[in-house]
């Protein structure tokens, strides 16, 4: 089966939470969210069934996973286990690529505050 190529430049972005501007793509088994996050923006604590991999591209980001505070910078990768409670705060302007497995079916109809930070499990 041939591979699939997407261009982020052709993906519409939205701002589901103040300061979180994102775009989403999906493969058969994963979802990818590319974020521009403004300094000082806060992601409320929440959880979901998906394993999440946070790939830091630019900036400094404080991530709290099950009560443990992690400070991330460019080139760092953090893995958030399935069902782990997590929250975050952008210490500077950031660019992040989040990868979720399995597919975030709740992202298929777009990003929203209720889906991203609404405490879903």
Backbone as a printed PyTorch tensor [residue, N CA C, xyz], in Angstrom:
tensor([[[  0.8550,  -1.1810,   0.0000],
         [  0.0000,   0.0000,   0.0000],
         [  0.8940,   1.2350,   0.0000]],

        [[  0.6310,   2.1760,  -0.9030],
         [  1.4740,   3.3700,  -0.9740],
         [  1.2770,   4.2590,   0.2560]],

        [[  2.2890,   5.0500,   0.5410],
         [  2.2150,   6.0000,   1.6510],
         [  1.3190,   7.1740,   1.3090]],

        [[  1.0040,   7.9570,   2.3060],
         [  0.1740,   9.1410,   2.1360],
         [  0.9730,  10.3540,   2.5790]],

        [[  0.8960,  11.4170,   1.8100],
         [  1.5950,  12.6530,   2.1370],
         [  0.5780,  13.7560,   2.3630]],

        [[  0.7530,  14.4950,   3.4570],
         [ -0.0940,  15.6510,   3.7610],
         [  0.7960,  16.8800,   3.8570]],

        [[  0.2340,  18.0400,   3.6340],
         [  0.9570,  19.3020,   3.7660],
         [  0.2480,  20.1340,   4.8250]],

        [[  0.9370,  20.3920,   5.9630],
         [  0.3180,  21.1790,   7.0400],
         [ -0.1800,  22.5250,   6.5290]],

        [[  0.4620,  23.0680,   5.4970],
         [  0.0580,  24.3670,   4.9590],
         [ -1.3650,  24.3480,   4.4080]],

        [[ -1.8620,  23.1670,   4.0680],
         [ -3.2070,  23.0420,   3.5110],
         [ -4.2530,  22.6140,   4.5320]],

        [[ -3.8800,  22.5720,   5.8200],
         [ -4.7960,  22.1500,   6.8800],
         [ -5.2750,  23.3860,   7.6390]],

        [[ -6.5820,  23.5200,   7.7510],
         [ -7.1540,  24.6810,   8.4570],
         [ -6.7980,  24.6160,   9.9430]],

        [[ -6.5780,  25.7780,  10.5390],
         [ -6.2970,  25.8130,  11.9660],
         [ -7.4410,  26.4760,  12.7160]],

        [[ -7.4980,  26.1730,  14.0190],
         [ -8.5170,  26.7720,  14.8760],
         [ -7.8990,  27.0440,  16.2440]],

        [[ -8.6040,  27.8190,  17.0570],
         [ -8.1420,  28.1600,  18.3990],
         [ -9.1800,  27.6700,  19.4100]],

        [[ -9.0930,  26.3800,  19.7810],
         [-10.1010,  25.7920,  20.6650],
         [-10.0140,  26.2670,  22.1070]],

        [[ -8.8360,  26.6780,  22.5310],
         [ -8.6150,  27.2490,  23.8580],
         [ -7.8150,  28.5300,  23.6710]],

        [[ -7.9810,  29.5140,  24.5230],
         [ -7.2130,  30.7530,  24.3650],
         [ -5.7080,  30.4790,  24.2970]],

        [[ -5.1030,  30.9300,  23.2000],
         [ -3.6700,  30.7880,  23.0210],
         [ -3.2190,  29.4880,  22.4050]],

        [[ -4.1170,  28.5200,  22.1780],
         [ -3.7890,  27.2310,  21.5620],
         [ -4.3500,  27.2140,  20.1430]],

        [[ -3.4710,  27.3980,  19.1600],
         [ -3.8750,  27.4160,  17.7580],
         [ -3.3740,  26.1170,  17.1350]],

        [[ -4.2980,  25.2830,  16.6410],
         [ -3.9040,  23.9560,  16.1980],
         [ -4.4960,  23.5130,  14.8780]],

        [[ -3.8450,  22.4910,  14.3220],
         [ -4.2760,  21.8100,  13.1020],
         [ -4.2080,  20.3180,  13.3800]],

        [[ -5.0850,  19.5320,  12.7580],
         [ -5.1200,  18.0840,  13.0160],
         [ -5.1190,  17.2870,  11.7160]],

        [[ -4.3530,  16.1940,  11.7300],
         [ -4.3590,  15.2020,  10.6620],
         [ -4.5230,  13.8270,  11.2970]],

        [[ -5.0080,  12.8660,  10.5180],
         [ -5.2040,  11.5080,  11.0170],
         [ -4.6240,  10.4950,  10.0440]],

        [[ -4.0630,   9.4100,  10.6000],
         [ -3.7230,   8.2330,   9.8030],
         [ -4.7470,   7.1640,  10.1880]],

        [[ -4.5320,   5.9440,   9.7750],
         [ -5.4700,   4.8810,  10.1300],
         [ -5.5030,   4.6110,  11.6340]],

        [[ -4.3540,   4.7810,  12.3090],
         [ -4.2740,   4.4030,  13.7230],
         [ -3.8240,   5.5100,  14.6690]],

        [[ -3.4890,   6.6930,  14.1320],
         [ -2.9850,   7.7810,  14.9660],
         [ -3.5850,   9.1150,  14.5490]],

        [[ -3.5120,  10.0740,  15.4680],
         [ -3.8820,  11.4640,  15.1790],
         [ -2.6970,  12.3530,  15.5050]],

        [[ -2.5620,  13.4290,  14.7450],
         [ -1.4420,  14.3580,  14.8750],
         [ -2.0030,  15.7660,  15.0150]],

        [[ -1.5760,  16.4800,  16.0430],
         [ -2.0140,  17.8600,  16.2420],
         [ -0.7780,  18.7540,  16.2820]],

        [[ -0.7200,  19.7020,  15.3600],
         [  0.3780,  20.6620,  15.3020],
         [ -0.1010,  21.9590,  15.9320]],

        [[  0.5840,  22.3860,  16.9960],
         [  0.1460,  23.5410,  17.7920],
         [  1.1180,  24.7020,  17.7170]],

        [[  0.5590,  25.9060,  17.6890],
         [  1.2630,  27.1530,  18.0220],
         [  0.6040,  27.5960,  19.3230]],

        [[  1.3930,  27.7790,  20.3570],
         [  0.8380,  28.0990,  21.6710],
         [  1.4940,  29.3780,  22.1730]],

        [[  0.6680,  30.3470,  22.5420],
         [  1.1870,  31.6250,  23.0340],
         [  1.6550,  31.5110,  24.4840]],

        [[  2.7040,  32.2200,  24.8130],
         [  3.2440,  32.2430,  26.1700],
         [  2.1400,  32.5590,  27.1710]],

        [[  2.1320,  31.8270,  28.2740],
         [  1.1570,  32.0410,  29.3360],
         [ -0.1340,  31.2680,  29.1720]],

        [[ -0.3400,  30.6350,  28.0360],
         [ -1.5710,  29.8760,  27.8000],
         [ -1.5850,  28.6160,  28.6540]],

        [[ -2.7750,  28.2660,  29.1590],
         [ -2.9230,  27.1450,  30.0880],
         [ -3.8580,  26.0860,  29.5180]],

        [[ -3.4290,  24.8350,  29.6200],
         [ -4.2560,  23.6860,  29.2570],
         [ -4.7950,  23.0910,  30.5520]],

        [[ -6.1180,  23.1040,  30.7600],
         [ -6.6830,  22.5670,  32.0000],
         [ -6.4110,  21.0700,  32.1570]],

        [[ -6.4000,  20.6150,  33.3990],
         [ -6.1740,  19.1900,  33.6590],
         [ -7.2850,  18.3620,  33.0230]],

        [[ -6.8950,  17.2630,  32.4250],
         [ -7.8450,  16.3560,  31.7750],
         [ -7.1590,  15.0010,  31.5720]],

        [[ -7.8910,  14.0450,  31.0630],
         [ -7.3370,  12.7450,  30.7080],
         [ -8.1090,  12.1990,  29.5220]],

        [[ -7.5420,  11.1990,  28.8810],
         [ -8.1950,  10.5220,  27.7620],
         [ -7.5870,   9.1380,  27.6120]],

        [[ -8.2770,   8.2940,  26.8970],
         [ -7.8360,   6.9170,  26.7030],
         [ -6.5600,   6.8320,  25.8600]],

        [[ -6.2800,   7.8640,  25.0780],
         [ -5.1760,   7.8350,  24.1270],
         [ -3.8200,   8.0020,  24.7960]],

        [[ -2.8380,   7.2290,  24.3520],
         [ -1.4550,   7.5390,  24.6900],
         [ -1.0960,   8.7770,  23.8750]],

        [[ -0.3690,   9.7020,  24.4760],
         [ -0.0230,  10.9550,  23.8110],
         [  1.4830,  11.1550,  23.8720]],

        [[  2.0620,  11.5310,  22.7450],
         [  3.4860,  11.8320,  22.6730],
         [  3.6160,  13.3080,  22.3110]],

        [[  4.2460,  14.0690,  23.1990],
         [  4.4290,  15.5140,  23.0240],
         [  5.8310,  15.7420,  22.4610]],

        [[  5.9030,  16.2560,  21.2400],
         [  7.1690,  16.5360,  20.5720],
         [  7.4040,  18.0430,  20.5710]],

        [[  8.3730,  18.4960,  21.3540],
         [  8.6600,  19.9310,  21.4410],
         [  9.4960,  20.3770,  20.2420]],

        [[  8.9700,  21.3540,  19.5170],
         [  9.6870,  21.8970,  18.3650],
         [ 10.3800,  23.2010,  18.7540]],

        [[  9.6260,  24.0960,  19.4120],
         [ 10.1660,  25.3890,  19.8540],
         [  9.5520,  25.7630,  21.1880]],

        [[ 10.2960,  26.5110,  21.9970],
         [  9.7700,  27.0860,  23.2170],
         [ 10.0080,  26.2470,  24.4580]],

        [[  9.4490,  26.7550,  25.5660],
         [  9.5420,  26.0900,  26.8710],
         [  8.1220,  25.8350,  27.3600]],

        [[  7.8590,  24.6160,  27.8110],
         [  6.5140,  24.1590,  28.1350],
         [  6.5580,  23.3840,  29.4430]],

        [[  5.6630,  23.7200,  30.3530],
         [  5.5710,  22.9950,  31.6170],
         [  4.3900,  22.0450,  31.5430]],

        [[  4.6700,  20.7570,  31.6940],
         [  3.6710,  19.7090,  31.5910],
         [  3.5850,  18.9930,  32.9350]],

        [[  2.3740,  18.8330,  33.4610],
         [  2.1780,  18.1060,  34.7090],
         [  1.4200,  16.8210,  34.3770]],

        [[  2.0500,  15.6750,  34.6740],
         [  1.4680,  14.3620,  34.3780],
         [  1.3330,  13.5940,  35.6900]],

        [[  0.0920,  13.2960,  36.0550],
         [ -0.1820,  12.5920,  37.3090],
         [  0.5860,  13.1960,  38.4820]],

        [[  0.5900,  14.5350,  38.5450],
         [  1.2070,  15.2550,  39.6580],
         [  2.6860,  15.5250,  39.5210]],

        [[  3.3450,  14.9790,  38.5030],
         [  4.7760,  15.2130,  38.2960],
         [  4.9680,  16.3260,  37.2740]],

        [[  5.7320,  17.3630,  37.6410],
         [  5.9760,  18.4920,  36.7570],
         [  7.2020,  18.2350,  35.9000]],

        [[  7.0210,  18.3810,  34.5890],
         [  8.0940,  18.2010,  33.6150],
         [  8.2920,  19.5090,  32.8730]],

        [[  9.5260,  19.9470,  32.7230],
         [  9.7990,  21.1550,  31.9410],
         [ 10.4250,  20.7150,  30.6220]],

        [[  9.7610,  21.0720,  29.5370],
         [ 10.1860,  20.6260,  28.2110],
         [ 10.7400,  21.7820,  27.4020]],

        [[ 11.7390,  21.4850,  26.5920],
         [ 12.3240,  22.4510,  25.6820],
         [ 12.4930,  21.8330,  24.3040]],

        [[ 13.0140,  22.6030,  23.3530],
         [ 13.1670,  22.1320,  21.9800],
         [ 13.9070,  20.7990,  21.8980]],

        [[ 13.3660,  19.8940,  21.0760],
         [ 13.9810,  18.5950,  20.8650],
         [ 13.5920,  17.5420,  21.8870]],

        [[ 12.8540,  17.9350,  22.9140],
         [ 12.4620,  16.9680,  23.9400],
         [ 11.1380,  16.3040,  23.5590]],

        [[ 10.9590,  15.0830,  24.0690],
         [  9.7400,  14.3060,  23.8150],
         [  9.2420,  13.7820,  25.1520]],

        [[  7.9520,  13.9590,  25.4240],
         [  7.3370,  13.4370,  26.6450],
         [  6.2120,  12.4890,  26.2460]],

        [[  6.1200,  11.3640,  26.9560],
         [  5.0640,  10.3900,  26.7010],
         [  4.0730,  10.4480,  27.8550]],

        [[  2.7990,  10.6640,  27.5150],
         [  1.7210,  10.6950,  28.5030],
         [  0.9460,   9.3910,  28.3570]],

        [[  0.9480,   8.5520,  29.4000],
         [  0.2420,   7.2700,  29.3020],
         [ -1.2740,   7.4450,  29.1760]],

        [[ -1.9050,   6.4410,  28.6550],
         [ -3.3560,   6.3850,  28.5720],
         [ -3.9600,   6.6370,  29.9600]],

        [[ -4.9970,   7.4530,  30.0180],
         [ -5.7630,   7.7810,  31.2230],
         [ -5.0160,   8.6290,  32.2540]],

        [[ -3.7820,   9.0470,  31.9920],
         [ -3.0420,   9.8800,  32.9480],
         [ -3.6520,  11.2770,  32.9890]],

        [[ -3.8390,  11.8190,  34.1880],
         [ -4.3080,  13.2010,  34.3430],
         [ -3.1400,  14.1090,  33.9720]],

        [[ -3.4040,  15.1070,  33.1330],
         [ -2.3360,  16.0130,  32.7370],
         [ -2.8670,  17.4110,  32.4470]],

        [[ -1.9770,  18.3790,  32.6340],
         [ -2.2600,  19.7840,  32.3650],
         [ -0.9530,  20.4050,  31.8940]],

        [[ -1.0190,  21.6530,  31.4270],
         [  0.1990,  22.2730,  30.9120],
         [  0.0840,  23.7890,  30.9030]],

        [[  1.2640,  24.4070,  30.7540],
         [  1.3450,  25.8650,  30.6530],
         [  2.5210,  26.2060,  29.7520]],

        [[  2.2920,  27.1010,  28.7970],
         [  3.3620,  27.5520,  27.9130],
         [  4.1600,  28.6390,  28.6380]],

        [[  5.4290,  28.3730,  28.8970],
         [  6.2930,  29.3470,  29.5570],
         [  6.7650,  30.4130,  28.5800]],

        [[  6.8730,  30.0340,  27.3070],
         [  7.2040,  30.9470,  26.2120],
         [  6.2820,  30.5820,  25.0500]],

        [[  6.3590,  31.3110,  23.9610],
         [  5.6630,  30.8760,  22.7540],
         [  6.2230,  29.5050,  22.3760]],

        [[  5.3470,  28.5890,  21.9880],
         [  5.7550,  27.2110,  21.6960],
         [  5.2110,  26.7280,  20.3610]],

        [[  5.9110,  25.7600,  19.8120],
         [  5.4090,  24.9360,  18.7070],
         [  5.5680,  23.4990,  19.1420]],

        [[  4.4710,  22.7440,  19.0630],
         [  4.4460,  21.3650,  19.5480],
         [  3.7050,  20.4920,  18.5480]],

        [[  4.2050,  19.2780,  18.3530],
         [  3.4830,  18.2640,  17.5890],
         [  3.0730,  17.1690,  18.5710]],

        [[  1.7680,  17.0250,  18.7740],
         [  1.2270,  15.9520,  19.6090],
         [  0.8180,  14.7940,  18.7120]],

        [[  1.1550,  13.5740,  19.1540],
         [  0.7660,  12.3640,  18.4470],
         [ -0.0630,  11.5220,  19.4150]],

        [[ -1.2160,  11.0650,  18.9530],
         [ -2.1290,  10.2810,  19.7780],
         [ -2.3580,   8.9170,  19.1420]],

        [[ -2.4430,   7.8910,  20.0050],
         [ -2.7780,   6.5550,  19.5390],
         [ -3.6860,   5.9320,  20.5930]],

        [[ -4.8250,   5.3930,  20.2590],
         [ -5.4080,   5.2920,  18.9160],
         [ -5.8950,   6.6520,  18.4020]],

        [[ -6.4700,   6.6290,  17.2250],
         [ -6.9930,   7.8430,  16.5960],
         [ -7.9160,   8.5850,  17.5480]],

        [[ -7.7820,   9.9120,  17.5730],
         [ -8.6990,  10.7530,  18.3410],
         [ -9.9530,  10.9720,  17.4980]],

        [[-10.9000,  10.0760,  17.5960],
         [-12.1490,  10.2100,  16.8470],
         [-12.8520,  11.5160,  17.2070]],

        [[-12.6700,  11.9670,  18.4720],
         [-13.2950,  13.2170,  18.9030],
         [-12.6640,  14.4390,  18.2400]],

        [[-11.5160,  14.2860,  17.5720],
         [-10.8920,  15.3930,  16.8270],
         [-11.3490,  15.4210,  15.3700]],

        [[-12.0430,  14.4140,  14.9090],
         [-12.4140,  14.3510,  13.4860],
         [-13.3320,  15.4950,  13.0580]],

        [[-14.1310,  16.0050,  13.9870],
         [-15.0340,  17.1090,  13.6630],
         [-14.4740,  18.4540,  14.0940]],

        [[-13.1610,  18.5100,  14.3090],
         [-12.5100,  19.7550,  14.6750],
         [-12.1410,  19.8000,  16.1420]],

        [[-11.2880,  20.7480,  16.4590],
         [-10.8190,  20.9380,  17.8280],
         [-11.7980,  21.8230,  18.5750]],

        [[-12.0700,  21.4880,  19.8290],
         [-12.9460,  22.3230,  20.6610],
         [-12.4520,  22.2790,  22.1050]],

        [[-12.7740,  23.2960,  22.8830],
         [-12.3750,  23.3410,  24.2840],
         [-12.9500,  22.1520,  25.0460]],

        [[-14.1760,  21.7630,  24.7440],
         [-14.8120,  20.6570,  25.4430],
         [-14.0590,  19.3500,  25.2200]],

        [[-13.5620,  19.1500,  24.0260],
         [-12.8370,  17.9200,  23.7010],
         [-11.4310,  17.9490,  24.2840]],

        [[-10.7280,  19.0710,  24.1300],
         [ -9.3320,  19.1360,  24.5300],
         [ -9.1560,  19.2100,  26.0430]],

        [[ -9.8550,  20.0810,  26.6940],
         [ -9.6300,  20.2860,  28.1190],
         [-10.8090,  19.9560,  28.9860]],

        [[-11.7220,  19.1660,  28.4780],
         [-12.9780,  18.9380,  29.1940],
         [-12.9840,  17.7800,  30.1490]],

        [[-11.8240,  17.2040,  30.4550],
         [-11.7840,  16.1320,  31.4370],
         [-12.3100,  14.8090,  30.9380]],

        [[-12.2950,  14.6000,  29.6410],
         [-12.7640,  13.3200,  29.0960],
         [-11.8020,  12.2120,  29.4500]],

        [[-12.3410,  11.0290,  29.6440],
         [-11.4990,   9.8560,  29.9060],
         [-11.6250,   8.8750,  28.7650]]])
